Every structure is written in structure tokens, then in C-alpha cells.
């Protein structure tokens, strides 16, 4: 089973990706991870990507697509994979269809106001733990390691609003794209817990095999 994971910033894609990876034995493919691996390995396409990143420019769609195409040619993905962060726009989605077979697009839908609250209220620790101010009860240290919690510099209303606008403009059109192919599985999250969202996703995915 090959899946595209869609969702606005703060929708919980990372959490659900970890659940899905374990339950369905899928290879989790993050474009950010692919870029870093190619750049670190000094591959030809990695050097091209690095030249854009070092210049403070966005990596062109063609380069991104080539990097993903190369990754999907590796043997470890033959049993199924999950794409996280790709495709980001219609051009990338069309290119993906030219070199891969996607079985489903899981769209994690969350209200914009809730997303804003989630991200702006997020507090993180250098150990990787993440919390929300609504559940901290005034605590300012990590319960896992005791280090101070902090707010990421870009977890503010202005930056989050810009990220959501970019998503709505560039990536949200993929919802209609995959719906037209009959591959869209939308999960309306509301205030559901991560575990409840995962249950809803599993029901949708298991329905594909019936």
C-alpha cells in the first residue's frame, strides 16, 4: 500500500505517520529527510539541491521530484510506503503519478482556528518532547528530562498564518486532485485525540481492501 499523507501545518501528520508506519509496516518517506540524506551523501542531485538551499532559494519542483523518484526506486519501499511532505502542489502530484502508483491519499482535516491554537500554544524541549500550554498547568520544564521548555521562533500567529495560507494556496488543491481519482480518504479530526484520529484513518484504509 502506497499512501500520500496530506494535512495543514499542525494537523498532526508526524504523529499519525509514526502510527501508520508501525501498524501497516510502511516506509515513512519525508522529503526533508531525503534532502538531508542526499546532501550529506554528496549525490549529484543532492549537490544541485544544496546549491539552491545555500543560496536561500526554494529547491525547484523538478529537482524535488527527481529526488523522490530516486528514493522510490530503492528496494526497501517495495512493501509499501507513505509520502509525507510530497507532493506539495499539482505539478508534483502529476509528476508522482508518472513514476509511482499511489493507492490512497489520507487527508487529515482540522479547522484553521484549532490549528492556530495548537501551533501557537505548543512548547517543546530540546530532547524532542512536545507539549501544549493547555495541558502544562503552568509547568515550564519537560517531564521527560527536566530541561526548560521553549516556544519555537516560528510558532507565532504571523508565521503560522503565512504557513497556512501557503498550504491553502499550493497544497490544498491536491484534495480535489485525489478525490477525482477516487483515492481521497478524509478524516475530520475536530478535537479528537491522536489515538481516535488514528482509529478513523485505519477504518478508512481497511475499507480500501474490502
N, C-alpha and C positions, 0 to 999 in steps of 0.2 A: 504494500500500500504506500503510495507516494502522496504526500499532503503539502499543501501551501497553507501556512498559518497567517491569518490576517487579524489586525486589531490596531486601534489607535494607540499612541503612547500612553502607558499607564493602564492598559486593558488587562494586563496580566499574562501576556504571551509567554514570557520567560517561565513563569510558574507552570502554566499548562504544558509548555514544551517539555519540561522535565517529567511531568506526569505521563505524557503521551509516549515519550522516549522509553520509559520503563515498562509501561503496560503492553505496548504494541511492538517493542523491540525495534524501534525506528532509529535511524541515524539522524541526529539533530544537526542540521546544517545552518549555521549563522553566517551571513555574508561578512560580518565583521571579523569572525574567526578565520574565514577563508582568506580575506585580505591580509590579515596579520601573518598567517602561515606562509603565504606566497612571498610576502615582503621579507620575512625572516629567512626563508629558504633561498632567496635571491633568484627566483624563477624569472624567466623572460617577462611574463605577464605581470609578475609582482613588481618588477623594476619599472614597468610602464605605470602601474597604479601608484607606486611610490613617487614618481616624478610629479604626478598631479597633486598628491597629498602634500608633498613638501612645498609645493607652490601655493598651497592654500586653496586649491581648486577641487571641485567635485570630480570624482572619477567618472568618465563618460559611460553611458549605458552600454556601449559596445564592449568596453573593457570588462565591466562588471559581468555581463552575460558570458563572455569568454571564460572568465574565472570560474563561474558557476558550472558552465558546460564541462570544463576540465575536471572539476570536483565530482560531478555526477558520472564521470567515466571510470571512476575508481571502483574497485571490487567490493568494498565494504558497504556500498549503498544498494547492492543487488537485492537485498531482502526487504528494502523499503526505507524511505527517508522522509524527513519533514523539513521544509524550507521556511526559515524564519528571517524576515528582513528582505526577502526576494520572492517574487518581483515587487518593485515599488511603484511601477507605473505600467500603462498599457503596452508600451513598446517592449519592456522587459517581459511582460506576460506572453506577448505574441512570440518573442524570440524563444522563451522557455518551451512553448508548445512545439517549436520546430526541432528541439533536440531531447525532449523528455515527455513522458506520459504521466500526467497528473490525474490522480483518481478523485481527489476531493479538495475543496478549499474550505477550511474551517475559519469562519468569521466570528471573532469574539466581539460582540456589540455591547458597548457601555455608554450611557448618557454622558455628554460632554461636561456637564456641571459636576458629575460624580468623578470624572477623570481629573478635572482641575483640582478638586478637593484631595483626591488620592495622591497626586503627584506633589502638590504644594505642601501637603501635610506629612510627606514622607521624611523620615530621618534614618540615616544609615550609619554603619560602623565600618571601620577600615578592615574588619575581619570578613565583611561580606553580608552581615546580617542587616535586615531592613525592617523598619517599624513604621507605625503611623501615630501621630500625636494623640489621636482619639483613644488609643489603647495603652499609652505610656503612663498615664496617670501622673504626669509631671516628672517622671524619671528621665534623666539625661545621660544615662550610661547604658551600655549594652549588657543584657542579662546573660549573654553567652560568654563574653570575655572581660566585661567590666570597663572597656575603653569608652571614651566620650562619644556620644552620638553627634552627628552634624547634618546640616541640610546642604545638599549639592547646590553648587552655584547656579545651575540652570533649572532648579526646581522652584521657579518663581512664576507668578501669573503671566508676565510679559513673554518670557521664553516659552512657557508651556502653551500659551495661546498661539504663538507663531508655529510651534511644532504641530499643534492640532490643525491649524489652517493648512499647513503643508500636506499633512496626511489627507485631509478632506479634499484638497485640490488634486493631488497627484495619485494617491493610493486608493482612496475610496471608490473611484470608478471601476476598480477591479471586482467589486462586489457584483455589479451588473454584468461584467465580462464573464465571470464564472457561473453566474446564475443562468446566463444564456446558454451555457454549455451543460446545464443540469448538474453541476458539480458543487454548487454552493450549499454549505451547511452552516446556518447562522444560529448562534446561541445568544439569546438575550439575557445578559447577566444580572442587571439590576443590582441589588445588594446581596446577591448570593455569595456564599463563601467559595474559596478556590476549589474545595472538595466538591461542592454542589455543582459548580461550573464544569468540573471535570466529568462528573456523572452525566451531565447533559450532553457533553461532547461525545462521550463513549456511546450513549444511546444513538446519537446521530450516525456515528461511524459504523456501529454494528448493524445499523439499518441498511447500510450500503451492501452488505453481504447477504441480505435476505432476498 
